[in-house]
């Protein structure tokens, strides 16, 4: 029998240290929350336990003499096109533990990325570009049900009352991340940034810590299958309510918050005992059909006196267009479609990497279907799942989204390096951990500033891109697929996206 | 010539000249007036498209819908006439009189039909009758190869084709027409070759549009009107403006001024500064009809049975000038075109960006 689990030997990273440059300050030892570095007092040397390294770069970032490099373990399995490294390692891991492999963040497999196969049009001669430095450029976005027709009285006054709307200064929101999956400091950072930016953040399914009720006007409160933290007070605290049916990283299953992360504050907010796993049911146990969803939508509207838009978030799956149409008809004001690159705090790896479809095609399909049915105006469409930059966002809006949700990129702005260990609750960057010592690594004031910077930068880029398209209002980009072209896509892919080939 | 859109988003663009004249007293203005106004701006076009709309062209058939149809192939006439006879009551049919001239090579064939709704329809249900006409127009444009409806309004004649404004006027014998409202357009298409169906004005029912500019929001607008059954088949962005106006005014019940502020909405920063009543009004319009707002440079003139609307984009990226003398008002791309028909105007000015100019017939005007 094997005397040592091969996984422990075939680890992913090696911590290389230049002893000549090391000043034995031990920053790497104290910064590593995974126990990968230790100081040997007898030899006055710092060593690493490479198998503990997750490649998060915390130690190398904090090394004052830049003596550390994190490199991929050169120790390689024999090359095999079928059995890739991760297949082999996962198998060994499961043979050793008998468990489902849990991971964090979004799908990292090399599926076609359609954003990278779409290009944007620009004005030349016949249509002047508009310079956002010199002309007004409007990004203001309204999310919520729009009337099909405004009724007017004899004086020409509008008598139709607009349904409640979320008003965004820029078409970007922070996607659902629960208190618990991220710690209080990160929640506060996101909430502060939302307030300053005039946009919204989403509580995820972890409830809203009492101390953050003051940010309610910029908060979307979520109601998920576990109903964690849901109370009348909570529902009325936010600007909108989102029913979470599914999540792009794990369509078809509920949320996972490992008990290790359920500490005091989380326990109070979620209304569960400390240390218990918070595993949400796969479906809502009061929603087994579209008519059940309709009941919940209206129950929530009743509970909030029809003053708040109700959003329904679903994972992008094969039949997403028909499902979205049903959701619109069930009374939702906003539909959020989360593609398979969307992140997660914890998900079975097999599900994260193999279930669902890309946001790009999902948005295209949903927008087109709602138009065919003449009900596109009745709902706003929010795209989520793996937005990396402003141009991904521009393309999503041109495909038909009203706004986008970002979460992974928001965490990256705060320090995340995509090491995919969120589920372990030991995040060295202090983000996906509730350990009080580690959580202190995120300073809400500074983190909020970085989030604001990111959204400002992207908004300015969006303005530049609108300007070069000769457009001075984001609403004229919505669904404007005429301004996109595909490069390197098959005819059927172009058709799925509803765009033309470049050159045509 | 028989171009049907083979792609879902076919369109082309233009830099162009436009002109319109209205006599608010309802008196007829000679067709030649608009021709000379437009011809003075010949250099704004490149000979690949010109056209005219004459309101008041057919006093003898003023209560019938006048359907002008262009045939790129004589064989297309039979199915169109069959359709018109089946769905409507055909009152009169005749070829549109033309003069063969050297400057116009290989023109298509033009017919005009004066029709009534079928007897089975309630004559007071104007909306249903209008819908029927719109559906028939869409049906012909989309389904019958080589046939395109040029106009479909009452007492309205539209004459357009590939050629400079003076040549097209000579070809269609514009000197034989007169009307209380005249529109003209000369075209400089820059993306697809000029074709007869692509010349302005674009029309639906009594609405006719001439347009100078390029609609950057075309994809958004097109997909919006398609939700309501309109079909953009004429390969140019201007077409969608005609459908937007029909949708906003006839179907959504907006006033002209409200429709204009949907097409060229005030900026949010200006809406913020308005009094609460106006703020709510413009917010509701912008939020509800965001997909109908036009982005990109444009100057448009829109004719309708009772008047004319002139409108610029929100940052005035195309010229538009207004001149008036007594009851006569002229709107054009250039002042020279106005002075061609009103040599000594009482007033000439350039409207502000996004500010609609609405000129209607006087109450007592008899058409």
Interface residues (C-beta under 8 A of the other chain):
Chain A: X123 X125 X126 X127 X128 X130 X135 X136 X138 X140 X142 X146 X147 X149 X150 X151 X152 X156 X157 X158 X160 X162 X165 X371 X374 X376 X377 X398 X469 X470 X471 X472 X473 X475 X476 X477 X478 X479 X480 X481 X482 X483 X498 X500 X504
Chain B: X7 X8 X9 X11 X13 X14 X15 X190 X191 X213 X214 X216 X217 X218 X219 X220 X222 X223 X224 X226 X227 X228 X251 X252 X253 X254 X255 X258 X265 X267 X268 X269 X280 X281 X283 X284 X285 X286 X287 X288 X289 X290 X291 X293 X294 X295 X296 X297 X314 X315 X317
